[in-house]
Amino acid sequence: MAKLKKNLQAVTRQLKVLVRKTESLAKKVDKLEKSQAAKKPKAKKTATKKKAPAKKKAPGKKKAGKPTASDQVLNIIKRSKKGVDVSTLIKKTEVDENKIRNIIARAFMLKKIKRAGRGVYVGA
């Protein structure tokens, strides 16, 4: 009988050790799941209801607003037959020089304008 009690006590100690180990493992798994959930974006839930199709907008006229600086510069360049230089564009558009130079570089790359001479641009 005494031997049986000792065996039971040993088994209970081993069970307690196992319980502690499984609890610590469960905590580690929870931490991993939380960190992975934070890293990954949440997956979209598929809706069981069907959404109504989006209404198409009727093609209408655009609002007449102030043209952009690019539009202004390109219009001035295309209207001139002899060509326009940067200083003239600055006077006509009241846009700073750096912005005008960027617009000209972009328009030249897109082949919307050509160089008529050094610093003089005409429409393509």
N, C-alpha and C positions, 0 to 999 in steps of 0.2 A: 504494500500500500504506500509506503514512504517513497519507494522508487517511482511509483505512478505519479505522485504529487510533484516530484522533482522534474519528471518528464513534462508534466503539464505546465509547470512554471517556465521551463526552458522554451516550450512551444509558444507560450504567451509573450515572452520576451522577443522571440523571433518575429512573431506577428506584429508587435509594436514597432519593431525596426522596419519591417516591410511597409507598414502603414505610413511611417514618416517618409520613407523613400518615395512611395507613390505620390504622396501629397506634394513633395518637393518637385517631382517630375511634372505633376499636373500644373503647378505654378509656372514652371519654365515653359511648358507648352502654351499656356495662356499668354505669357509675355511674348513669345514668338508670334502667335496669331495676331496679337494686337499690333506688333511692329509691322508685320506683313500687311495687315489691313490698312495701316496708315500709309504705307508706301504705294499700294495699288489703288487706283481710282475705283470707286464703287461701280459695279456693273449695273447697267440700266435694266430696270425691271421691265419685262415685256407686259404691256397692258393687254388685258383681255378684251377691253372695249375697243372697237375700231374708231379711229379718229375721223372726223369729217374731213373731206378733201379741202385743201386750202383754196380760198377764193382767189381767182386770178384778177389782177388789177387791169382795168382797161387801159390800153396805151393812150396816154393823154399828152398834152403839151407840157414841156418842162417849164418851170417857173422862170420867168425872165428876171435874172438877177445880175449882179455885177460880174463881168467875166473875170476869170482868174488871171494872174500875172502872166502865166504861160500863154494863155489865149491872146492877151493884149499884145505881147511881144511878137508872137507869130503873125498876128493880123497886120501889125505895122510892117514887119519884114516882107510879107507877101504882097502888100499894097505898093511897096516902093519898087520902081523899075531899075533904078541905078544901084540900089543897095543902101543899107543903113548900118551905121557904126554904133558902138555901145553907148557913147556919150549922147547920141540922139535918142536912143531908146530910154536912157535914164531921164532925159528931159520930158519925153512924151508920156511915159508911164508912171513916173515918180516912184519907181521901185529901186532899191539899193543895187549897187553895181555887182556885188557878189551873187545876188539872186539872179540877176539878168545873165551873168556869165554862166551860171549853172543851167539856166533855161536854154541858152544858146548851145551849150555843150550837149545837152540831152537831145535837142532838136536836130543837131548835126549828126549825132549817132543814129537817130531814127530816120535820117535822110529826108527831113522835112524842109531843111534849108541847105544852101550851098554857100561857099565862100567866093565872093566876087573879087576879093583882093585881101590884103592884110587888114584884118579888123572890120571888113565890110561884108555884110551878109545879104543874100537875096533868097527868095522862095524857090523851092525845088520844083 
